[in-house]
Amino acid sequence: MSDEPKTKGPASYFPSIEKTYGQPIAHWKAIVRAAMPAKHMELVQVLKQQGLGHGHANAVVAHTLAEDAAG
């Protein structure tokens, strides 16, 4: 077993998102932030229009909104 803690929540999707779409998470977060203010699902739609699948888009939006709310 590994001593490293497992990543949980939306961030657990990040390695797959970067591998699948060839862009760093910062790229997708910048798109989300540029579309603000908007509702969660509206932001998901913005990322889906850029080619992300629904689950991946939802994870990026959720993580970005939580990150911004935390300050």
PDB file of N, CA, C and O in Angstrom:
ATOM      1  N   MET A   1       0.824  -1.197   0.000  1.00  0.00           N
ATOM      2  CA  MET A   1       0.000   0.000   0.000  1.00  0.00           C
ATOM      3  C   MET A   1       0.857   1.245   0.000  1.00  0.00           C
ATOM      4  O   MET A   1       1.960   1.261   0.546  1.00  0.00           O
ATOM      5  N   SER A   2       0.344   2.269  -0.609  1.00  0.00           N
ATOM      6  CA  SER A   2       1.060   3.529  -0.687  1.00  0.00           C
ATOM      7  C   SER A   2       0.791   4.360   0.559  1.00  0.00           C
ATOM      8  O   SER A   2      -0.305   4.323   1.120  1.00  0.00           O
ATOM      9  N   ASP A   3       1.806   5.111   0.987  1.00  0.00           N
ATOM     10  CA  ASP A   3       1.640   6.000   2.138  1.00  0.00           C
ATOM     11  C   ASP A   3       1.014   7.328   1.742  1.00  0.00           C
ATOM     12  O   ASP A   3       0.619   8.114   2.602  1.00  0.00           O
ATOM     13  N   GLU A   4       0.922   7.581   0.420  1.00  0.00           N
ATOM     14  CA  GLU A   4       0.354   8.842  -0.040  1.00  0.00           C
ATOM     15  C   GLU A   4      -1.164   8.816   0.106  1.00  0.00           C
ATOM     16  O   GLU A   4      -1.804   7.810  -0.203  1.00  0.00           O
ATOM     17  N   PRO A   5      -1.743   9.930   0.581  1.00  0.00           N
ATOM     18  CA  PRO A   5      -3.200   9.958   0.700  1.00  0.00           C
ATOM     19  C   PRO A   5      -3.841   9.986  -0.684  1.00  0.00           C
ATOM     20  O   PRO A   5      -3.331  10.615  -1.611  1.00  0.00           O
ATOM     21  N   LYS A   6      -4.968   9.292  -0.801  1.00  0.00           N
ATOM     22  CA  LYS A   6      -5.708   9.283  -2.061  1.00  0.00           C
ATOM     23  C   LYS A   6      -6.412  10.612  -2.242  1.00  0.00           C
ATOM     24  O   LYS A   6      -6.973  11.161  -1.294  1.00  0.00           O
ATOM     25  N   THR A   7      -6.382  11.130  -3.466  1.00  0.00           N
ATOM     26  CA  THR A   7      -7.112  12.348  -3.775  1.00  0.00           C
ATOM     27  C   THR A   7      -8.577  11.985  -3.874  1.00  0.00           C
ATOM     28  O   THR A   7      -8.940  11.003  -4.521  1.00  0.00           O
ATOM     29  N   LYS A   8      -9.420  12.783  -3.230  1.00  0.00           N
ATOM     30  CA  LYS A   8     -10.851  12.515  -3.238  1.00  0.00           C
ATOM     31  C   LYS A   8     -11.587  13.707  -3.827  1.00  0.00           C
ATOM     32  O   LYS A   8     -11.006  14.774  -4.025  1.00  0.00           O
ATOM     33  N   GLY A   9     -12.857  13.516  -4.102  1.00  0.00           N
ATOM     34  CA  GLY A   9     -13.691  14.593  -4.611  1.00  0.00           C
ATOM     35  C   GLY A   9     -13.367  14.931  -6.051  1.00  0.00           C
ATOM     36  O   GLY A   9     -12.778  14.124  -6.770  1.00  0.00           O
ATOM     37  N   PRO A  10     -13.751  16.127  -6.470  1.00  0.00           N
ATOM     38  CA  PRO A  10     -13.561  16.523  -7.867  1.00  0.00           C
ATOM     39  C   PRO A  10     -12.117  16.427  -8.351  1.00  0.00           C
ATOM     40  O   PRO A  10     -11.872  16.091  -9.510  1.00  0.00           O
ATOM     41  N   ALA A  11     -11.165  16.717  -7.476  1.00  0.00           N
ATOM     42  CA  ALA A  11      -9.753  16.701  -7.892  1.00  0.00           C
ATOM     43  C   ALA A  11      -9.286  15.307  -8.300  1.00  0.00           C
ATOM     44  O   ALA A  11      -8.275  15.173  -8.989  1.00  0.00           O
ATOM     45  N   SER A  12     -10.011  14.267  -7.884  1.00  0.00           N
ATOM     46  CA  SER A  12      -9.611  12.912  -8.265  1.00  0.00           C
ATOM     47  C   SER A  12      -9.726  12.698  -9.774  1.00  0.00           C
ATOM     48  O   SER A  12      -9.116  11.775 -10.315  1.00  0.00           O
ATOM     49  N   TYR A  13     -10.492  13.529 -10.450  1.00  0.00           N
ATOM     50  CA  TYR A  13     -10.649  13.442 -11.900  1.00  0.00           C
ATOM     51  C   TYR A  13      -9.528  14.148 -12.657  1.00  0.00           C
ATOM     52  O   TYR A  13      -9.367  13.912 -13.854  1.00  0.00           O
ATOM     53  N   PHE A  14      -8.762  14.990 -12.009  1.00  0.00           N
ATOM     54  CA  PHE A  14      -7.819  15.861 -12.704  1.00  0.00           C
ATOM     55  C   PHE A  14      -6.785  15.117 -13.552  1.00  0.00           C
ATOM     56  O   PHE A  14      -6.556  15.525 -14.691  1.00  0.00           O
ATOM     57  N   PRO A  15      -6.151  14.052 -13.063  1.00  0.00           N
ATOM     58  CA  PRO A  15      -5.179  13.361 -13.936  1.00  0.00           C
ATOM     59  C   PRO A  15      -5.823  12.844 -15.223  1.00  0.00           C
ATOM     60  O   PRO A  15      -5.230  12.933 -16.298  1.00  0.00           O
ATOM     61  N   SER A  16      -7.021  12.313 -15.110  1.00  0.00           N
ATOM     62  CA  SER A  16      -7.721  11.796 -16.283  1.00  0.00           C
ATOM     63  C   SER A  16      -8.095  12.925 -17.238  1.00  0.00           C
ATOM     64  O   SER A  16      -7.983  12.771 -18.454  1.00  0.00           O
ATOM     65  N   ILE A  17      -8.537  14.055 -16.697  1.00  0.00           N
ATOM     66  CA  ILE A  17      -8.910  15.201 -17.527  1.00  0.00           C
ATOM     67  C   ILE A  17      -7.695  15.694 -18.310  1.00  0.00           C
ATOM     68  O   ILE A  17      -7.783  15.938 -19.513  1.00  0.00           O
ATOM     69  N   GLU A  18      -6.568  15.836 -17.627  1.00  0.00           N
ATOM     70  CA  GLU A  18      -5.356  16.325 -18.294  1.00  0.00           C
ATOM     71  C   GLU A  18      -4.893  15.350 -19.372  1.00  0.00           C
ATOM     72  O   GLU A  18      -4.479  15.767 -20.453  1.00  0.00           O
ATOM     73  N   LYS A  19      -4.962  14.059 -19.079  1.00  0.00           N
ATOM     74  CA  LYS A  19      -4.533  13.051 -20.050  1.00  0.00           C
ATOM     75  C   LYS A  19      -5.492  12.995 -21.244  1.00  0.00           C
ATOM     76  O   LYS A  19      -5.053  12.915 -22.391  1.00  0.00           O
ATOM     77  N   THR A  20      -6.773  13.036 -20.978  1.00  0.00           N
ATOM     78  CA  THR A  20      -7.778  12.892 -22.029  1.00  0.00           C
ATOM     79  C   THR A  20      -7.825  14.088 -22.969  1.00  0.00           C
ATOM     80  O   THR A  20      -7.931  13.923 -24.184  1.00  0.00           O
ATOM     81  N   TYR A  21      -7.746  15.293 -22.407  1.00  0.00           N
ATOM     82  CA  TYR A  21      -7.969  16.492 -23.210  1.00  0.00           C
ATOM     83  C   TYR A  21      -6.693  17.268 -23.535  1.00  0.00           C
ATOM     84  O   TYR A  21      -6.733  18.221 -24.314  1.00  0.00           O
ATOM     85  N   GLY A  22      -5.565  16.872 -22.946  1.00  0.00           N
ATOM     86  CA  GLY A  22      -4.274  17.455 -23.308  1.00  0.00           C
ATOM     87  C   GLY A  22      -4.039  18.872 -22.825  1.00  0.00           C
ATOM     88  O   GLY A  22      -3.162  19.566 -23.340  1.00  0.00           O
ATOM     89  N   GLN A  23      -4.807  19.306 -21.849  1.00  0.00           N
ATOM     90  CA  GLN A  23      -4.629  20.650 -21.289  1.00  0.00           C
ATOM     91  C   GLN A  23      -4.519  20.537 -19.769  1.00  0.00           C
ATOM     92  O   GLN A  23      -5.135  19.656 -19.169  1.00  0.00           O
ATOM     93  N   PRO A  24      -3.744  21.417 -19.145  1.00  0.00           N
ATOM     94  CA  PRO A  24      -3.670  21.393 -17.678  1.00  0.00           C
ATOM     95  C   PRO A  24      -4.994  21.873 -17.076  1.00  0.00           C
ATOM     96  O   PRO A  24      -5.771  22.564 -17.734  1.00  0.00           O
ATOM     97  N   ILE A  25      -5.234  21.505 -15.840  1.00  0.00           N
ATOM     98  CA  ILE A  25      -6.456  21.910 -15.140  1.00  0.00           C
ATOM     99  C   ILE A  25      -6.564  23.428 -15.090  1.00  0.00           C
ATOM    100  O   ILE A  25      -7.668  23.968 -15.154  1.00  0.00           O
ATOM    101  N   ALA A  26      -5.447  24.118 -14.978  1.00  0.00           N
ATOM    102  CA  ALA A  26      -5.471  25.585 -14.947  1.00  0.00           C
ATOM    103  C   ALA A  26      -6.148  26.159 -16.192  1.00  0.00           C
ATOM    104  O   ALA A  26      -6.819  27.188 -16.115  1.00  0.00           O
ATOM    105  N   HIS A  27      -5.980  25.510 -17.316  1.00  0.00           N
ATOM    106  CA  HIS A  27      -6.623  25.943 -18.562  1.00  0.00           C
ATOM    107  C   HIS A  27      -8.145  25.908 -18.425  1.00  0.00           C
ATOM    108  O   HIS A  27      -8.831  26.871 -18.767  1.00  0.00           O
ATOM    109  N   TRP A  28      -8.658  24.795 -17.925  1.00  0.00           N
ATOM    110  CA  TRP A  28     -10.108  24.630 -17.782  1.00  0.00           C
ATOM    111  C   TRP A  28     -10.669  25.556 -16.708  1.00  0.00           C
ATOM    112  O   TRP A  28     -11.765  26.096 -16.862  1.00  0.00           O
ATOM    113  N   LYS A  29      -9.923  25.739 -15.624  1.00  0.00           N
ATOM    114  CA  LYS A  29     -10.368  26.653 -14.572  1.00  0.00           C
ATOM    115  C   LYS A  29     -10.428  28.091 -15.085  1.00  0.00           C
ATOM    116  O   LYS A  29     -11.317  28.850 -14.700  1.00  0.00           O
ATOM    117  N   ALA A  30      -9.497  28.464 -15.941  1.00  0.00           N
ATOM    118  CA  ALA A  30      -9.502  29.816 -16.513  1.00  0.00           C
ATOM    119  C   ALA A  30     -10.746  30.033 -17.366  1.00  0.00           C
ATOM    120  O   ALA A  30     -11.319  31.122 -17.360  1.00  0.00           O
ATOM    121  N   ILE A  31     -11.163  29.015 -18.090  1.00  0.00           N
ATOM    122  CA  ILE A  31     -12.386  29.110 -18.891  1.00  0.00           C
ATOM    123  C   ILE A  31     -13.596  29.295 -17.981  1.00  0.00           C
ATOM    124  O   ILE A  31     -14.475  30.109 -18.265  1.00  0.00           O
ATOM    125  N   VAL A  32     -13.637  28.539 -16.894  1.00  0.00           N
ATOM    126  CA  VAL A  32     -14.740  28.662 -15.935  1.00  0.00           C
ATOM    127  C   VAL A  32     -14.772  30.075 -15.356  1.00  0.00           C
ATOM    128  O   VAL A  32     -15.822  30.716 -15.317  1.00  0.00           O
ATOM    129  N   ARG A  33     -13.634  30.545 -14.917  1.00  0.00           N
ATOM    130  CA  ARG A  33     -13.587  31.882 -14.290  1.00  0.00           C
ATOM    131  C   ARG A  33     -13.927  32.994 -15.288  1.00  0.00           C
ATOM    132  O   ARG A  33     -14.508  34.009 -14.905  1.00  0.00           O
ATOM    133  N   ALA A  34     -13.577  32.814 -16.539  1.00  0.00           N
ATOM    134  CA  ALA A  34     -13.896  33.819 -17.549  1.00  0.00           C
ATOM    135  C   ALA A  34     -15.401  33.881 -17.822  1.00  0.00           C
ATOM    136  O   ALA A  34     -15.911  34.908 -18.270  1.00  0.00           O
ATOM    137  N   ALA A  35     -16.103  32.787 -17.553  1.00  0.00           N
ATOM    138  CA  ALA A  35     -17.548  32.732 -17.803  1.00  0.00           C
ATOM    139  C   ALA A  35     -18.370  33.175 -16.590  1.00  0.00           C
ATOM    140  O   ALA A  35     -19.596  33.248 -16.672  1.00  0.00           O
ATOM    141  N   MET A  36     -17.722  33.464 -15.487  1.00  0.00           N
ATOM    142  CA  MET A  36     -18.431  33.900 -14.280  1.00  0.00           C
ATOM    143  C   MET A  36     -18.857  35.352 -14.417  1.00  0.00           C
ATOM    144  O   MET A  36     -18.204  36.102 -15.143  1.00  0.00           O
ATOM    145  N   PRO A  37     -19.913  35.776 -13.759  1.00  0.00           N
ATOM    146  CA  PRO A  37     -20.746  34.956 -12.882  1.00  0.00           C
ATOM    147  C   PRO A  37     -21.764  34.162 -13.701  1.00  0.00           C
ATOM    148  O   PRO A  37     -22.331  34.662 -14.672  1.00  0.00           O
ATOM    149  N   ALA A  38     -21.973  32.951 -13.296  1.00  0.00           N
ATOM    150  CA  ALA A  38     -22.958  32.068 -13.921  1.00  0.00           C
ATOM    151  C   ALA A  38     -23.282  30.953 -12.930  1.00  0.00           C
ATOM    152  O   ALA A  38     -22.539  30.719 -11.977  1.00  0.00           O
ATOM    153  N   LYS A  39     -24.375  30.284 -13.164  1.00  0.00           N
ATOM    154  CA  LYS A  39     -24.764  29.159 -12.317  1.00  0.00           C
ATOM    155  C   LYS A  39     -23.884  27.954 -12.642  1.00  0.00           C
ATOM    156  O   LYS A  39     -23.284  27.863 -13.714  1.00  0.00           O
ATOM    157  N   HIS A  40     -23.829  27.036 -11.681  1.00  0.00           N
ATOM    158  CA  HIS A  40     -23.001  25.838 -11.810  1.00  0.00           C
ATOM    159  C   HIS A  40     -23.230  25.133 -13.150  1.00  0.00           C
ATOM    160  O   HIS A  40     -22.280  24.890 -13.894  1.00  0.00           O
ATOM    161  N   MET A  41     -24.476  24.809 -13.456  1.00  0.00           N
ATOM    162  CA  MET A  41     -24.750  24.044 -14.669  1.00  0.00           C
ATOM    163  C   MET A  41     -24.489  24.847 -15.941  1.00  0.00           C
ATOM    164  O   MET A  41     -24.195  24.268 -16.987  1.00  0.00           O
ATOM    165  N   GLU A  42     -24.591  26.155 -15.862  1.00  0.00           N
ATOM    166  CA  GLU A  42     -24.234  26.985 -17.008  1.00  0.00           C
ATOM    167  C   GLU A  42     -22.732  26.891 -17.272  1.00  0.00           C
ATOM    168  O   GLU A  42     -22.293  26.852 -18.421  1.00  0.00           O
ATOM    169  N   LEU A  43     -21.961  26.858 -16.201  1.00  0.00           N
ATOM    170  CA  LEU A  43     -20.504  26.721 -16.334  1.00  0.00           C
ATOM    171  C   LEU A  43     -20.138  25.345 -16.870  1.00  0.00           C
ATOM    172  O   LEU A  43     -19.211  25.214 -17.669  1.00  0.00           O
ATOM    173  N   VAL A  44     -20.859  24.321 -16.434  1.00  0.00           N
ATOM    174  CA  VAL A  44     -20.643  22.970 -16.964  1.00  0.00           C
ATOM    175  C   VAL A  44     -20.881  22.979 -18.473  1.00  0.00           C
ATOM    176  O   VAL A  44     -20.108  22.389 -19.229  1.00  0.00           O
ATOM    177  N   GLN A  45     -21.945  23.643 -18.910  1.00  0.00           N
ATOM    178  CA  GLN A  45     -22.243  23.721 -20.342  1.00  0.00           C
ATOM    179  C   GLN A  45     -21.118  24.402 -21.116  1.00  0.00           C
ATOM    180  O   GLN A  45     -20.782  23.988 -22.225  1.00  0.00           O
ATOM    181  N   VAL A  46     -20.540  25.443 -20.530  1.00  0.00           N
ATOM    182  CA  VAL A  46     -19.428  26.146 -21.188  1.00  0.00           C
ATOM    183  C   VAL A  46     -18.282  25.169 -21.442  1.00  0.00           C
ATOM    184  O   VAL A  46     -17.712  25.148 -22.533  1.00  0.00           O
ATOM    185  N   LEU A  47     -17.946  24.364 -20.442  1.00  0.00           N
ATOM    186  CA  LEU A  47     -16.846  23.407 -20.620  1.00  0.00           C
ATOM    187  C   LEU A  47     -17.220  22.294 -21.588  1.00  0.00           C
ATOM    188  O   LEU A  47     -16.377  21.830 -22.356  1.00  0.00           O
ATOM    189  N   LYS A  48     -18.463  21.868 -21.557  1.00  0.00           N
ATOM    190  CA  LYS A  48     -18.905  20.835 -22.500  1.00  0.00           C
ATOM    191  C   LYS A  48     -18.813  21.352 -23.938  1.00  0.00           C
ATOM    192  O   LYS A  48     -18.498  20.590 -24.853  1.00  0.00           O
ATOM    193  N   GLN A  49     -19.085  22.629 -24.135  1.00  0.00           N
ATOM    194  CA  GLN A  49     -18.956  23.218 -25.466  1.00  0.00           C
ATOM    195  C   GLN A  49     -17.492  23.253 -25.918  1.00  0.00           C
ATOM    196  O   GLN A  49     -17.206  23.329 -27.113  1.00  0.00           O
ATOM    197  N   GLN A  50     -16.578  23.197 -24.959  1.00  0.00           N
ATOM    198  CA  GLN A  50     -15.147  23.167 -25.271  1.00  0.00           C
ATOM    199  C   GLN A  50     -14.646  21.737 -25.479  1.00  0.00           C
ATOM    200  O   GLN A  50     -13.473  21.524 -25.787  1.00  0.00           O
ATOM    201  N   GLY A  51     -15.552  20.744 -25.309  1.00  0.00           N
ATOM    202  CA  GLY A  51     -15.195  19.359 -25.588  1.00  0.00           C
ATOM    203  C   GLY A  51     -15.106  18.435 -24.390  1.00  0.00           C
ATOM    204  O   GLY A  51     -14.908  17.233 -24.568  1.00  0.00           O
ATOM    205  N   LEU A  52     -15.243  18.946 -23.178  1.00  0.00           N
ATOM    206  CA  LEU A  52     -15.187  18.083 -22.009  1.00  0.00           C
ATOM    207  C   LEU A  52     -16.479  17.287 -21.872  1.00  0.00           C
ATOM    208  O   LEU A  52     -17.556  17.749 -22.251  1.00  0.00           O
ATOM    209  N   GLY A  53     -16.350  16.086 -21.324  1.00  0.00           N
ATOM    210  CA  GLY A  53     -17.523  15.293 -21.002  1.00  0.00           C
ATOM    211  C   GLY A  53     -18.219  15.889 -19.780  1.00  0.00           C
ATOM    212  O   GLY A  53     -17.637  16.701 -19.060  1.00  0.00           O
ATOM    213  N   HIS A  54     -19.459  15.482 -19.553  1.00  0.00           N
ATOM    214  CA  HIS A  54     -20.252  16.064 -18.477  1.00  0.00           C
ATOM    215  C   HIS A  54     -19.597  15.874 -17.105  1.00  0.00           C
ATOM    216  O   HIS A  54     -19.485  16.832 -16.340  1.00  0.00           O
ATOM    217  N   GLY A  55     -19.170  14.667 -16.790  1.00  0.00           N
ATOM    218  CA  GLY A  55     -18.579  14.395 -15.473  1.00  0.00           C
ATOM    219  C   GLY A  55     -17.304  15.180 -15.238  1.00  0.00           C
ATOM    220  O   GLY A  55     -17.085  15.714 -14.151  1.00  0.00           O
ATOM    221  N   HIS A  56     -16.469  15.249 -16.256  1.00  0.00           N
ATOM    222  CA  HIS A  56     -15.228  16.002 -16.128  1.00  0.00           C
ATOM    223  C   HIS A  56     -15.510  17.491 -15.982  1.00  0.00           C
ATOM    224  O   HIS A  56     -14.888  18.162 -15.158  1.00  0.00           O
ATOM    225  N   ALA A  57     -16.435  18.007 -16.770  1.00  0.00           N
ATOM    226  CA  ALA A  57     -16.796  19.425 -16.674  1.00  0.00           C
ATOM    227  C   ALA A  57     -17.361  19.735 -15.291  1.00  0.00           C
ATOM    228  O   ALA A  57     -17.018  20.754 -14.691  1.00  0.00           O
ATOM    229  N   ASN A  58     -18.211  18.874 -14.796  1.00  0.00           N
ATOM    230  CA  ASN A  58     -18.810  19.066 -13.478  1.00  0.00           C
ATOM    231  C   ASN A  58     -17.736  19.087 -12.388  1.00  0.00           C
ATOM    232  O   ASN A  58     -17.805  19.900 -11.466  1.00  0.00           O
ATOM    233  N   ALA A  59     -16.758  18.211 -12.489  1.00  0.00           N
ATOM    234  CA  ALA A  59     -15.679  18.155 -11.492  1.00  0.00           C
ATOM    235  C   ALA A  59     -14.853  19.443 -11.506  1.00  0.00           C
ATOM    236  O   ALA A  59     -14.523  19.978 -10.448  1.00  0.00           O
ATOM    237  N   VAL A  60     -14.522  19.935 -12.687  1.00  0.00           N
ATOM    238  CA  VAL A  60     -13.728  21.168 -12.788  1.00  0.00           C
ATOM    239  C   VAL A  60     -14.512  22.345 -12.218  1.00  0.00           C
ATOM    240  O   VAL A  60     -13.962  23.148 -11.465  1.00  0.00           O
ATOM    241  N   VAL A  61     -15.783  22.452 -12.567  1.00  0.00           N
ATOM    242  CA  VAL A  61     -16.607  23.553 -12.068  1.00  0.00           C
ATOM    243  C   VAL A  61     -16.738  23.478 -10.551  1.00  0.00           C
ATOM    244  O   VAL A  61     -16.553  24.482  -9.863  1.00  0.00           O
ATOM    245  N   ALA A  62     -17.052  22.305 -10.029  1.00  0.00           N
ATOM    246  CA  ALA A  62     -17.227  22.158  -8.579  1.00  0.00           C
ATOM    247  C   ALA A  62     -15.957  22.543  -7.834  1.00  0.00           C
ATOM    248  O   ALA A  62     -16.016  23.252  -6.829  1.00  0.00           O
ATOM    249  N   HIS A  63     -14.822  22.087  -8.313  1.00  0.00           N
ATOM    250  CA  HIS A  63     -13.552  22.376  -7.646  1.00  0.00           C
ATOM    251  C   HIS A  63     -13.216  23.865  -7.744  1.00  0.00           C
ATOM    252  O   HIS A  63     -12.754  24.460  -6.770  1.00  0.00           O
ATOM    253  N   THR A  64     -13.444  24.462  -8.901  1.00  0.00           N
ATOM    254  CA  THR A  64     -13.150  25.877  -9.100  1.00  0.00           C
ATOM    255  C   THR A  64     -14.020  26.746  -8.209  1.00  0.00           C
ATOM    256  O   THR A  64     -13.523  27.677  -7.574  1.00  0.00           O
ATOM    257  N   LEU A  65     -15.314  26.453  -8.155  1.00  0.00           N
ATOM    258  CA  LEU A  65     -16.216  27.233  -7.315  1.00  0.00           C
ATOM    259  C   LEU A  65     -15.864  27.088  -5.833  1.00  0.00           C
ATOM    260  O   LEU A  65     -15.908  28.069  -5.090  1.00  0.00           O
ATOM    261  N   ALA A  66     -15.516  25.882  -5.400  1.00  0.00           N
ATOM    262  CA  ALA A  66     -15.130  25.663  -4.010  1.00  0.00           C
ATOM    263  C   ALA A  66     -13.833  26.392  -3.682  1.00  0.00           C
ATOM    264  O   ALA A  66     -13.695  26.977  -2.607  1.00  0.00           O
ATOM    265  N   GLU A  67     -12.892  26.355  -4.607  1.00  0.00           N
ATOM    266  CA  GLU A  67     -11.609  27.032  -4.437  1.00  0.00           C
ATOM    267  C   GLU A  67     -11.814  28.550  -4.300  1.00  0.00           C
ATOM    268  O   GLU A  67     -11.212  29.188  -3.436  1.00  0.00           O
ATOM    269  N   ASP A  68     -12.657  29.111  -5.151  1.00  0.00           N
ATOM    270  CA  ASP A  68     -12.909  30.550  -5.123  1.00  0.00           C
ATOM    271  C   ASP A  68     -13.680  30.956  -3.876  1.00  0.00           C
ATOM    272  O   ASP A  68     -13.453  32.040  -3.338  1.00  0.00           O
ATOM    273  N   ALA A  69     -14.578  30.112  -3.412  1.00  0.00           N
ATOM    274  CA  ALA A  69     -15.357  30.408  -2.211  1.00  0.00           C
ATOM    275  C   ALA A  69     -14.471  30.392  -0.965  1.00  0.00           C
ATOM    276  O   ALA A  69     -14.718  31.118  -0.002  1.00  0.00           O
ATOM    277  N   ALA A  70     -13.432  29.548  -1.001  1.00  0.00           N
ATOM    278  CA  ALA A  70     -12.512  29.438   0.140  1.00  0.00           C
ATOM    279  C   ALA A  70     -11.591  30.642   0.231  1.00  0.00           C
ATOM    280  O   ALA A  70     -10.957  30.878   1.259  1.00  0.00           O
ATOM    281  N   GLY A  71     -11.526  31.391  -0.842  1.00  0.00           N
ATOM    282  CA  GLY A  71     -10.758  32.619  -0.799  1.00  0.00           C
ATOM    283  C   GLY A  71      -9.419  32.493  -1.363  1.00  0.00           C
ATOM    284  O   GLY A  71      -8.665  33.466  -1.387  1.00  0.00           O
TER     285      GLY A  71
END
